[in-house]
Amino acid sequence: MSKTSNTVIAFAAGLAAGAALGILFAPEDGKSTRNKLSYKLSSYRERLLEMLKKLQNGEKDSLFSSAKEEGQKVISDVTSQAEDMLSAIDALMLQINEGK
């Protein structure tokens, strides 16, 4: 595989990982989660199709900057969710310790 193909595959894997983490830690009911997931997957599909068109048209520089930007968004979202979870864990631990 070419370096470009590997980059697109890595980007898609990152999107999938972000979506999977979002589902696993979603505090909402199943129907709401499925609706959000469906919307996000549709949005990701459109972005991937757009990226593939750019790749086919030889717009590699634009594609790489878009992939990097999207990757940073995924990392930022996951980091934010992890920080929220840590805050919730700290609050629960405090409640448990106060209850002793």
Buried (B, 14 or more C-beta within 10 A) or exposed (E): EEEEEEBBEEBBEBBEEBBEBBBEEBEEEEEEBEEBBEEBEEEBEEBBEEBEEBBEEEEEEEBBEBBEEBBEEBEEEBEEBEEEEEEEEEEEEEEEEEEE
